[in-house]
Amino acid sequence: MQTQTTHTQLIEELKAMLSEEQVVTNNEALYDASADRYKKYAKTKKALNVPAPIAIVYPLATEDVKSILMFCNENDINVIPRSGKTGTEGGLENWKETSIVVDGSKMNEIINIDTYNMQATVQTGVKLQKLEDELRKLGYTTGHSPQSKPVAQLGGLVATRSIGQFSTLYGAIEDMVVGLECVFPEGQVSKIKNVPRRSGGPDIRHIAIGNEGALCYITEVTVKIFKYMPENNEFHGYLIKDVETGIKILREVMVNGFRPSVARVYSEEDARQHFEHFYKDKCVLIFTTEGPAGIVKATNEGINEAVEKFKDGIIEKVDSSLIETWFNHLNWDESRIQKEIQDMIDHNSHDGFTTEVSADWDSIVKIYNNVMARIKNEFDRVEDLTMLGGHSSHSYLNGTNMYFVYNYTINCAPEDELRVYHHPIHEIIIEETLKLGGSMCHHHGIGKYRSEWTKDEHGSAYYMLEKLKEAFDPKGIMNHGTIFPQPNEVKKYIRS
């Protein structure tokens, strides 16, 4: 009763500080704000096992964010920063009885598009699709295209260290961010200026980029933009004998200096859900090339040379129009998300889970093979698996990623699904990746449900991460449980 009284007082103070319209407390909205897509099935089935926040607060400007964070810091209120609602690792989930969600979606102004200096500045709540649409009218692009592009917002993308489907050419979000503005819990507003590069000490952008709301709240972002030349796009596809062949070809293309926008290899099972119309029960290798005509031509030649070098692993070439059709239907919009929700309600099923990791070229195939073997031999619900596979979709000079993808028939209560199915598979993938020196989190972030391995991920460098939390959030009000380990709480919400 005392807690409820306190919550009511805090809400009234927030309304007085902002406005009635900026503070939302209806039960349906609070339930939705209790967790992100990590617990999508339990959430849809009304079986969440976490407390609801006491309010969702919508700042309209940086000064609002400053006031909100200072208020929460003074009153020991946990803050869950939100922008876009597309998180998948529990970063938006609430583990505290007294929490508020600070939603930046009403800070949605495109501040400036500067085509001469090749950059655009936006507020945190600008949807990536909105910025992309405005840029394309002018003949430009962000180059950033995660599957959540129609609904994701720039602040959230930067805070989670997002990557897009064309990253092999354009880079990940950290390669695109020029400067940004962020607010710390004690009220400090820090604005990092927009310059192409500088040697002014450590790159302080990276305190905010990827902080997942555990250190600060990002309010403004400036990103690079690129010329958009879709008329030069070309598409390549191949059926190949195994994942290892595909990885060898990806490596050959990358180490020879070529940068296709899309460079991917799919296992047979993963290919089935993307390329059912042509995959013929084989692994699939695809490339897309884009940019100026001369660069596209040279990249196409580089791909052809790599394919020729490993031709013994090539089964057949795929009609490029089939790859183009796939390319044009990559993203999930709100209607696709709503369809998955309805399927969960009607059919007790969902579109599966993923765990994305990265490693050097030498280790990635070993990780893939080890994971496949362990899941098939050790997972006690293996008979319920309806899909188990993987694909590599983001490559670099010195290695690549692996997206493990899996789905299953749900033969348990909704509240038990993650404990029974997802977490044991997730655990095997992370263990095998860390064992071979890879990273357990390539681009979805740590959230709350990889935090039990944060120290293993960073090793002796965890000291540096820990000191950031102590320095910038000394009272620990920023997104409790995200990135920074809370072992007993992870066990409570996963392994009970």
N, C-alpha and C positions, 0 to 999 in steps of 0.2 A: 504493500500500500504506500509505504514511504517512497519507494522507487517511482511508482506511478505519479505521485504528487510532484516529485522532483522533475520527472520527464515533462509533465504539464507546464511547470514553471519555465523550464528551458525552452520549450516550444514557444511559449508566449514571449519570452525575451528575444528569440530569433525573429519572430514576427514584428516585434517592435523595432528591431534593428534594421530589418529589411522591409518587407510588406507581407500582407496576408497571402497574396498570390504567389509569393516566392517560397512559401513553406507549405509542403504537401504532407498530409497525415492520414489520408484515407487508407483503409486496411488493404485493399486490393493492390494499390501502388506500393505499399510497404512490403507486402509479401513478395511481389515481383522483384523488389530491390534487395531482398534477403540473400540472393545468390545469383550467379551468372550461369552460362551455358555448361559449366562443369557438372552441375546437378540438374540438367535439363529434364530428365525423365522424372525424378522425384518431385521436382518443382511443378511440372505439368500435372502430376498425379496428386498434388496438394499434400505431399509427404515430406516436406523439408524438415530437417532436424536442427535448424539454426535459428537464433532469435531474429526478429524483425528489427530494422532500425527504427528510431523514434520519429524520424522525419526525413523527407527528401527536400533539400534546399537548392534553389536555382539562382545562382548569382547572375547578375546582368553585366558586371564589369569587374575589372581587376580589384578595384577598391572593395567590392562586395566580398570577393574571395579573401582578401586580407582581413576584413572585419570578422568573417565567419571563422577563419582559422585561429585568429587571436582569441575569439570567444571560446572556441572549443579547447584551445590550449589552457586557458584560464580555468575552465570548468571540467577538465579531464574527460572530454567527449571524444570518442573514437571517430575519426573522419575516414570515409571511404570515397575517394575521388572517382567520379564516373563521367565518361564522355563517349557515347556511342553504344554502350551495353553489349559489345560483341566479345567480351573476354571469355576464355575457355578454360582457364586453369584455377578458378576460384578466387581470383584477385578482387572480385567485387562481392565476395561472400562476407557475411557479417558474423563475427565470433564474439561480439561484446554486447552486453545488455543495454549499454548506453552508447549508441552510435548514430551518426547522421550520414546520409549519402549527399555529397555535394556534386550536383549534376550540371555540367557546363554547357548543355545543349542550347541554352538561350543566349549564350555568347557566340553568336553565329554569323559574324560579319566578316566578309572578305575585305580586308583593310586596304590592300594594294596589290596590283599585278604589274610588275615592272619587267616588260619584255626586253628592254635594252640591257639591264643588269641580270636578266634571266633568273628572277626570283619572285615569289609571291608570299605575302604576309597575311595571315588569317588568325581569327580568334579560335580558341580551343574547340568550340562546338560546331565549327564548319564541317559539314559532311564532305568527305573526300570526293564523292560523286559530283557534288555541287561545284567544287573548285575545278575538277576535271572538265566538267561541261563548259564552264566559263573560259577555261584555257583553250579548249578545242575550237571555240568560236574564233579565237585569235590565231589558231594554227600551232598551239603548244600543248604540252602534256606534263603532268607531274612525274610520269614514269612509274608511279606507285599504284599497284593494282592487286591488293589482297582480295581474297574471295569475298570478304565482307565490304568491299568498296561502296556499294550503294547505301549502306547504313553507317559505316564506321566514320568517326570524327577525328580530326587531325590531332587534337590533344591526346586522345586515347591511343592513337597509333604511335605517337612519339613516346608516350609514357610506357608503352609495352614493348618498345623496340621492335616494331612491326617489320614485316618484309612483304614484298609484293611479288606477283607471279612473273614479272619481267626483271627480276633482280639481277640476273646474270649480266644484263646490259646496263641497267640504270643504278644498281646498288640497292641496299636496304635503306630504311628510313634514316639511320644514323649517317649514311653517306649523303643524304639529301638535305638534312637540316643545316641551315646556314646560321641562324641565331634563334633565340627564344626568350620568352619572359616566364618566370615562375615565382610562386609565393611560398614562403616557408612558414611553419606553424607559429613562430614567434612574431610574424608580421612583416618580415623582410621581403620586399619585392626586388627581385634580381632580373635585370634585363641584359642579355648577352647580345652584343652588337653584331650586325650582319657584315661580315667580311669574308673573303674567299679562303683565307688561311691566316694564322698568326702563330708566333712563337712566344707567347706571353705567359709561359708557365704551362702546367697541365691543361688539357682541353676541358674546361669546366662545363661545356655543354653536356658532357657525359655524366655529370651528377644528376641532371634532370632526365636525359634520354634513358629510357629503360628503368626509371625508378619505381614504376608501377604504383605511384601514389603513396609510397612508403617513406618518402623524404620531403616531397613538395608537391604543389599543384601547378601544372602548366597552364598558363592563361593565353599565351600567344606564341605562334610558330611562324618562322620564315623558312621556306623550302626552295630548293632549286627547281627550275622548270626547264623543259627540253623542247626542241622543235618536234612537231608531230608530222610524220610522213607515212601514213598508212598505205599510200599507193605503192610503196616499195616493199611491203611485207611479202615474205615468201615462207612456205611451210614444207617441212620434211618429216616423213614418218617411215618407220621400219618395224617389221616383226623380227625379233631377235631370239636367240636360243636360251639366254639366261640373263639375270641381273648383272653378273660380273662382266659380260660382254658390253652391256650398256655403259657401265661405269668406266670401263677402259676407253670407250669412245668419247664419253664426256671429258675424261681427263685429257685425251689427245687434243681435243678442240681447245680446251682452256689453256693448257701449257704452251700451245702454239700461238697464243695471243689473241684468239678470236673470242668475240662476246655476242653470241646469239641472245636474243631477249628471253627466249624460252629454251631450256635444255633439260630434258627429263627422260628418265627410264622408269618403267612400271613393271612390277612383278605380274605374273599371270593373273592372280586373283584380283589385284588392284586394277589391272587393265580391264577386267570384265565389267567393272562398274562405270568406267569412263568411255571405253571403246568397244562396247559389245557388238557394234555393227561391223567390226572388221578384225578384232584381235585374234580370232581363231585359236583360242587357248594358249597363246604365246605371250612372251614379254613384249613390251612396246617401247620403242625409242622415238622421241620426237624433238624437233627443233623448230623454232621460229626466228627468222632474221628480220630486222627492221632498222630504219635510219636512212641516211643518204644512200643513193643508188650504188655508189662506188664501194661503200663499206659493206652493204648487203651482198654485192657480187663477190667481194673478197671472202666474206664469212661463209657464203654458200660453197665456195671452192674449198675452204678449210674443212667444212663438214664433210664434203664429198671425199676428200683425201683421208680423213679419219675413218670414215665408213669403209673405204677401200682397204685400208691397212688391216682392219679387223673383219674382212669380208667373210671369213670362215664362220663367224658368229651371226651373220645376217641371213635370215630366212627369205624375206622378200621386202620390196619397197611398197609403201602404202600410197595410194592416190592422195596427193597433197590437198585436194578439196575436202577430204574427210578430216584432216587435221585442222583445216581452217574452220570447218563447222564446229568442231570441239572448242577451238580457240574463241569463237564468238559467243559461247555460252558458259563461260567459266564461273561467273559470279553469282552469289546468293543475294537476292533482294529481300525485302520484307515479306513478300508473298511466299517465297521459298521457305523462310523461317516459320511462317504461320502454317504452311503445309506440314512441316515436320512436327510441329506442335499438335496439329489435328491428328496426324498418324499415331502419335504417342497416345492420344486420348482414345482413338478408335481401335487401334491394332496392338497396343502394348509393345511398340517397337520404335526404334529411332534410326537415324542415319549413321550410327557408329561413332567411334572415338578415334583419335589420333594421338600419337606421341612422336614429336619431331626432335631429332638429335643431329649432331654433326661430328665429323671426324676427318682425319687426313685420308688421302687416297688409299694408303696402304691398309687402313683399319676398317674402312666403311663396309666392305663386303664381308669381312670377318664378323663384324657386329651384326650385320643382317642375318648371316647364316646361323650364328650362335643364338640369336633371339628366336628365330623360327624353330630351331631344334628344341630349345628349352620350353617354349610355350607348348609345343606339340607333345612334349614328354612330361612336363611338370604341371601344367595348368589343370586343375581337377575338374573344370567344367569344359574341357576341350570339345566334348561332343556337342555343346551348345553353340560353338563358333559357326557362324554362317559366312564369315569372310576373314581372312588373315593374310595380309600382304604388305606391300610397301612401295614407295617410289622415291627417287631422288629428284628434287625439283629446283635446287639452288646450289650452283657450283661456283668454285673459286679457284684461284691459281693453285692453292695447296690442299684442296680437299672439297668435300661436298656434304650435303645433308642427306638424311634418310627420314622419310615420313612413314612411320609404321601406322597402318590403318587396320582396324578390326571391328567386327560387329558380331552380335550373338543373339540367340533367342533368349529372352528374359524369363527365366523360370525361378523367380523369387519376388518378394515384396518390393515395391518401388524404392523404399528407404534402404534396402539392402543391396541394390544393384551395383553400386560402385564398389562396395566392399567385396562382393562375391565375384564380380566380373572384371571391371575396369582396373582397379588398383593392383591386383596380382599380375596382370599383363604389363601394366605400366611399370611396376617394380622390376620385372625381369628386363625390360628394355633399358631402363636407367642403369641397372646394375651392370649389364653387359657393355653399355656405352662407357661408363666411368672406368670399368676394368681395363679397357683398351685406350684410355686417354682422351676420349671424345667429350663433347659437351652434351649434357642431358637436356638442354633447352635451346634449340636453335632459334626460334622466333616467337613462340607463344608466351614466353616469359615463365617465371617461377610460380607466380600466383601464391596460393596457399598450399597446393597439393603437390608441389615439388620441393617445398621448403624443407622437408625432412632430409633432403640431400644437398641443401645449399652449401654446407661446410665441405662436403665431399667434392662438390663441383669446383670450389675455389681453392681448397687446400690451404696452404700457408698464406695465400692472398686474401683469405676471408677477413683477416685482420683489417685490411683496408676498407672493406665493405662495412664491417662492424663499426669502425670509427666514424664513417659517414653518418650512420644512424645516430650515434651518440652526439655528434656535433650539430646536426641539423634538426633532429627531432628528439631532444633530450627527455621529454616527458612521454614519448612513445605514443602519441595520439594519431599518427598517420598510418592508416590502413593496417591495423594490428593483425599479425599473422602472415602478411604477404612478404615474400622474399626471406625475411628474417625468421629463423626456426622457432616454433612453439611446439615442441615434441608432444607434450601431453594433449594439446588441443587437436593436433592432426590425428592422433590415435582416437580421440573421442569422436571425431566426425567421420572417420573412415573405417576404423577397425573395431568399433563397438559391436 
